C-alpha cells in the first residue's frame, strides 16, 4: 500500500500532465550606460502567470502597462501572440529551459503555448 501511495504521488507531480511556461510582464527593461537594452527584468514585475499546456492554451490578457514579457518554459513550446491566439507547429518555438524576452507592440493581447505533439 505504501508503494502505491508513493507511485500515485509521483504521477501527480509528473510533467506528463502538461508542460508549463511562466510569463512575466515588465513595464521596462534596464539599459546599460551606452543605452543598450539589457535582457533583465526590472523588479518587481507587473505580473506573472503560469500556463500549463499540451494543446494550444492561452494566457490571460497582459496588463495595459506591460511593455515587455519574459517567457521561460520547462519543455519546448510553440507560441503565438494576439487578441485570441492559437499556437501551432508553424509558430516560433522556445526550447525547454530557454528564456526569451519580447517587446509588446499591442495592448490587450494574450500568448498561447502548444507542445507541438498533441
Helices and strands as residue ranges (DSSP letters): H 2-13, G 15-17, E 19-26, E 29-31, E 37-41, E 47-53, E 57-58, E 68-73, E 77-82, E 93-94, E 99-103, E 110-114
